[in-house]
């Protein structure tokens, strides 16, 4: 039996560039799907309301109260 590792690959915390994200999104056949974001592995999710620049980062923002 193999031992499972709890170590995450580096790309999990490093994130993606805008270019990488666009390339991945372009691979979806249905380009009319809504885009949402989850911080807990998909158990809960919220729609992306805005995309904005903050310093050197692109932020996907949910503006629900």
N, C-alpha and C positions, 0 to 999 in steps of 0.2 A: 504494500500500500504506500503511495506517495504522500509525503508530508506537504500540506498546503502552506504556502507562504503568505504572510500578511503584508509583505513589502509591495508598495505600489510602484509601477513603472514610472520613470521620470516624467513622461508626457502627461500624466494625470494632474500633477500640481503645476506644471509649466504652462499649460493652457495652449491656445492656438492663436495664430495671427489672423487678421482679417482675411488675408489671401487664403490661408488654409481653411478657414470657416466657409468662405464663399465657394471654394472648390468642393468641399464636402456637401454643402447645401445644393449645389448644382447637380449632384449625383441622384437627387430625389426625382423620381419620375413625375410626381404630382407637385408642381411648383406653387400650387395654390393652398397648400397645407398651412394652418396657423402655426406660428412658432411660439413655444412657451419655454420657460426655464424652471428647473428644479434644483434644489440644493440638498435633497435627501434621496437621491437615487431614483426619483420618479414617483415616490409615494404621494407627494403633493407637487403641484406645479401651478405656475402663474403665467399669464400672457406677457409678452414683451410689449410694453407701451411705447418706449422711446429707445433710440440708439443715440448716444452722445459721446463726445470726446471729453475726457477728464485727464488733464496733464498729458501723459504719454500712453493713455489707455483708452480703448473703446469700451464703453459700458452699455450693457443691455439692461434696461430699467423697467421695472414694473411700477406703475404709478397709482395702483389701487390704494384706497385709504384703508 
